[in-house]
Amino acid sequence: MAAIAYLICCVLAIIIPWYTVAESDLSGIISDGDIMVGGIFPVHTGDEISKKSCLSLNKERGIQRLEAMRFSIMEINNDDSILKGLKLGTIILDSCSDATHALDESLNFVMSTLTASQTDKCSADSTSGGSSQNRPIVSVIGAAFSGVSLNIANLLRLFEIPQISYASTSAELSNKDKYGYFMRTVPPDKLQAQAFADIVRYFNWTYVSTVASAGEYGESGIESFKKQYKSSGQCIAAEVKIRSEPTAKDFEEAVINLYNDATGILSAATRLKYYDDFIWVASEGWGNAKKPVANNEQAAQGALTITLKSQVISEFDTYFNALSPTNNLDNIWFQQYWEKTHNCTLLPNTVTSGTPTNSQKLATIFAPEMK
């Protein structure tokens, strides 16, 4: 693999003069530092039907998560006992929740590493001079969705750049022979699948059907469950897969034939008045979130859901609640977040001046994402 990486490295070095862009042209959050860390988050989502990406803002899984990274970097930089005399910098990019777009964006991490040295474009010195974009990326935080992380991991491993995901749970990413530079802070799907199987066996449920969303997360998760469940000689009654961007009819057919988006499936059960026909056992995609249950309380009654163990970090809550368009200019997406959160439009002269009123402060509406 070293030979392949070297070959790609040298080919990329040839095209760098045509590819490399100025920092002012890079659409992301850049902060200067002696050691550069990359980050990629689903700041926006796309549309499967139109195949357009970067459309709707992803408030919790996008903005909250990237601000959590920025908060962590700030805490490290403010503690002299951790990196004495050195400062961490960041290049944070938007995956737009799309594997192809994320791979394109991740080329910036590789280019930063390749352009770090003026004398040898296939090696880098992390403390060399120059702009932050021309310093090597020592690691990348991300991505969220397993399919996106898989794409990025295939690129970063060629250049031996460590990758740490905060949400990707696919069992495929556990293959250390293929993804030796990938790590994560969440358990793989096989452990969640084992929990599902244990719950079903505990209650001695013998008529079990599965519903999965199309894609790496849903399909691989259900396959892991089926292996665990069938290992004891039990059978699956029905298997349903919901396509990407499903319609109300798709959800209703799934309920009649017996799960993707928890909100949709529960809404279908509510419309069909299937209140007591199913006992839902749902993944951490539903977890303890309130949105899937809203207006579907009767259909969701008695559901068992799995959630990742997490805890509130009060220091981050304080940090996030104090953010406003006037003090968070580095985050190029924060104005959009503010406008969406408060259902308003900021005029140009209000972004760099003024103090938000009590009703406008995030503390009045902020709820941390618990995943």
Stockholm file with secondary structure:
# STOCKHOLM 1.0

chainA/1-371         MAAIAYLICCVLAIIIPWYTVAESDLSGIISDGDIMVGGIFPVHTGDEISKKSCLSLNKERGIQRLEAMRFSIMEINNDDSILKGLKLGTIILDSCSDATHALDESLNFVMSTLTASQTDKCSADSTSGGSSQNRPIVSVIGAAFSGVSLNIANLLRLFEIPQISYASTSAELSNKDKYGYFMRTVPPDKLQAQAFADIVRYFNWTYVSTVASAGEYGESGIESFKKQYKSSGQCIAAEVKIRSEPTAKDFEEAVINLYNDATGILSAATRLKYYDDFIWVASEGWGNAKKPVANNEQAAQGALTITLKSQVISEFDTYFNALSPTNNLDNIWFQQYWEKTHNCTLLPNTVTSGTPTNSQKLATIFAPEMK
#=GR chainA/1-371 SS CHHHHHHHHHHHHHHHHHHCCCGGGSCSEEECCSEEEEEEECCEEEETTTTEEEEEECIIIIIIHHHHHHHHHHHHHTCTTTSTTCCEEEEEEECTTCHHHHHHHHHHHHHHHHTSCSSCTTCCCTTCSSCGGGSCEEEEECCSSHHHHHHHHHHHGGGTCCEEESSCCCGGGGCTTTCTTEEESSCCHHHHHHHHHHHHHHTTCCCEEEEEESSHHHHHHHHHHHHHHHTTTCCEEEEEEECSSCCHHHHHHHHHHCCCSHHHHHHHHHHTTCSSSCCCEECTTTTTCSTTTTTCHHHHTTCEECCCCCCCCHHHHHHHHTCCTTTCTTCTTHHHHHHHHHTCCCCHHHHSSCCCCGGGSGGGTCCCCCC
#=GC SS_cons         CHHHHHHHHHHHHHHHHHHCCCGGGSCSEEECCSEEEEEEECCEEEETTTTEEEEEECIIIIIIHHHHHHHHHHHHHTCTTTSTTCCEEEEEEECTTCHHHHHHHHHHHHHHHHTSCSSCTTCCCTTCSSCGGGSCEEEEECCSSHHHHHHHHHHHGGGTCCEEESSCCCGGGGCTTTCTTEEESSCCHHHHHHHHHHHHHHTTCCCEEEEEESSHHHHHHHHHHHHHHHTTTCCEEEEEEECSSCCHHHHHHHHHHCCCSHHHHHHHHHHTTCSSSCCCEECTTTTTCSTTTTTCHHHHTTCEECCCCCCCCHHHHHHHHTCCTTTCTTCTTHHHHHHHHHTCCCCHHHHSSCCCCGGGSGGGTCCCCCC
//
